[in-house]
Amino acid sequence: VRPDEKWDNIDLGFNFGIGYSTEGELFSWGRNLSSQLGKGKPTTFEKFSRPKIYMGEMTNISSGEQQAGIINVDGKLRMIGSNDQGQLGTGSTNDNTPKQLNWDDITSNVTEVRVTETETQILTNSQQIWAYGDNLYAQLGRGTRSLEASNYEAKKISDEGWTSLYAISEHVYAFKSDGSLWAWGKNKNFDLGIGKKSEYEKTPIKIEGVSWNDIKDFSPVRGGFAFIKNNGELWGAGANFYTGSWFPLSVPKKIGNDSDWSHFHDFLSTEQAILIEKNNGSIYGAGANWNLILTDNPCPDPRNQIEVINLTHPLQKQKTEFQ
């Protein structure tokens, strides 16, 4: 596909994509209802094309449901697309071209941006995380769950020392300089992998047993996260669509017996699925196949765990524990 372009980076949002070439050219395609393709006005969809804007040398891009973030070599962040929940942080309307965010409080360069359906997370080279947008499940890391106008302004979470940042709508996962993994946001179904369920976690909480030093690839999924260890093993926590059972994983667990996994493919905008490649180049998938994103052939029905209990006493009780 597109053999004439030499790609440096591509990121897929919900029904649209953006990418830039090794020559610094920005390309976009797909749905454009919120002007997320950088053409200055909304349309139903656009074919693969190059917006008439010059972004200079780009170092990072991230696409959400109807918005995108672009980081330039100058360490500045530019946002575009839907702003219905303050995800852009610009105060602009949905009909725009990329606009640079100039915040007096953020004095460091932006190194990573994670644009989700409902909020935006930013990592700076001073190892700080700033966030803005929706805060229904305390995913902004401000120590409170609130819906107020101040959520649309970028604010720094109290913890510092962050080196890597990952996010999917309502969930945030980040690594610190010592390699430890922390998470906050929605946790209704063991989403954060901390061993317990809760409505939400309003501040970063450490996930035990996970170290960045042992990981070669990491990705959030809808309702959890997955990672590949340096030894090629696949691990996951939270939402479980890897093992033939839908019971969630309350803490990180090894998935299967294979130890030759290489890296993840971009699957964050799927309903609930994962795409992963092995060392030999073969690609595997698991999860929902509602729009035939995994295979043209119907997937087998998931196996459900069924427990049969023989009641031998009228006062006998059943207790089920999930691990």
TAMO-V485004 format. One line per field, one symbol per residue. psi: psi as a letter, one per 30 degrees, with the letter a starting at -180 (. if undefined). A space follows every 50 residues. Layout:
# TAMO-V485004
psi=???
This chain:
# TAMO-V485004
psi=khffkjkekkkkajgllllklfggkklllakhfggffggflklelklklj khlkfakkfklkkbegllkkklfggkkklkbkgfggffgfgllfjllkkk jjkeejflkkfkkjkaeflkkkklfghkkkllbkheggffgggljljlef ffkkkklekagkfkkkklkgkkkkklfgfkklllakhfhgefggglklel jflkkkjkgkkffgkfkkklljgalllklfggkklllbkjhfggkgkljf lkkkjafkhhkellljgfglejlkkkklfgfkklllakheghfelfkkll kkkkkkkjkjjfkfgklkkkkk.
